[in-house]
Amino acid sequence: MSAVKKTLKEVMKVSNVSGIVIGILVIIIGLFLLVNWWHSFAVMFKGIFPILLILIGAGALIYFISEIKSKAEIAKEEKTTPEQK
């Protein structure tokens, strides 16, 4: 049983290290491409940014409206249900 645990630990270490190496390589490739394609990125970002703001704003609006409704419902339940002490 101890040999299995040791092997499992080694596999986990290798997978963690390979994940870190792959992450670093992807960051380097991404930075390289960002520098080389900066103009294309800027044009694309200008098109995506307003849509992104609309979606974030709509998400925040939905979240806070649901929070207000939830708090109102909790307050309503507290008024109708007698507290047990």
C-alpha positions as CSV (number, residue, x, y, z in Angstrom):
1,M,0.0,0.0,0.0
2,S,2.8,2.4,0.8
3,A,4.3,1.8,-2.7
4,V,1.1,2.9,-4.3
5,K,0.9,6.1,-2.2
6,K,4.5,6.9,-3.0
7,T,3.9,6.4,-6.7
8,L,0.7,8.6,-6.5
9,K,2.7,11.3,-4.8
10,E,5.3,11.2,-7.6
11,V,2.6,11.4,-10.2
12,M,1.1,14.4,-8.5
13,K,4.5,16.2,-8.3
14,V,5.1,15.5,-12.0
15,S,1.7,16.7,-13.0
16,N,2.0,19.9,-10.9
17,V,5.5,20.7,-12.3
18,S,4.3,20.0,-15.9
19,G,1.3,22.3,-15.3
20,I,3.6,25.1,-14.1
21,V,5.9,24.6,-17.1
22,I,2.9,24.6,-19.6
23,G,1.5,27.7,-17.8
24,I,4.8,29.6,-18.2
25,L,5.0,28.6,-21.9
26,V,1.5,29.7,-22.6
27,I,2.2,33.1,-20.9
28,I,5.4,33.6,-23.0
29,I,3.6,32.7,-26.2
30,G,0.7,35.0,-25.3
31,L,3.0,37.9,-24.6
32,F,4.9,37.3,-27.8
33,L,1.7,37.3,-29.8
34,L,0.3,40.3,-28.0
35,V,3.4,42.3,-28.9
36,N,3.4,41.2,-32.5
37,W,-0.4,41.6,-33.0
38,W,-0.9,44.7,-30.9
39,H,-2.8,46.6,-33.5
40,S,-5.2,43.8,-34.2
41,F,-5.7,43.3,-30.4
42,A,-6.5,47.0,-29.9
43,V,-9.1,47.0,-32.7
44,M,-10.7,43.8,-31.3
45,F,-10.7,45.2,-27.8
46,K,-12.4,48.4,-28.9
47,G,-15.2,46.2,-30.4
48,I,-15.5,43.9,-27.4
49,F,-15.2,46.4,-24.6
50,P,-18.7,48.0,-24.9
51,I,-20.4,44.6,-25.1
52,L,-18.4,43.4,-22.1
53,L,-19.5,46.5,-20.1
54,I,-23.1,45.9,-21.0
55,L,-22.9,42.2,-20.0
56,I,-21.1,43.1,-16.7
57,G,-23.7,45.8,-15.9
58,A,-26.6,43.5,-16.7
59,G,-25.1,40.8,-14.5
60,A,-24.6,43.2,-11.6
61,L,-28.1,44.5,-12.0
62,I,-29.6,41.0,-12.0
63,Y,-27.5,40.1,-9.0
64,F,-28.5,43.1,-6.9
65,I,-32.2,43.0,-7.8
66,S,-32.2,39.3,-6.7
67,E,-30.5,40.2,-3.5
68,I,-33.1,42.9,-2.7
69,K,-35.9,40.4,-3.5
70,S,-34.3,37.8,-1.3
71,K,-33.8,40.2,1.6
72,A,-37.4,41.4,1.3
73,E,-38.6,37.8,1.3
74,I,-36.6,36.9,4.4
75,A,-38.0,40.0,6.2
76,K,-41.5,39.0,5.2
77,E,-41.0,35.4,6.5
78,E,-39.6,36.8,9.8
79,K,-42.7,39.0,10.3
80,T,-45.1,36.1,9.6
81,T,-43.3,33.4,11.5
82,P,-43.2,33.8,15.3
83,E,-39.6,33.6,16.7
84,Q,-39.0,30.5,18.9
85,K,-36.7,31.2,21.8
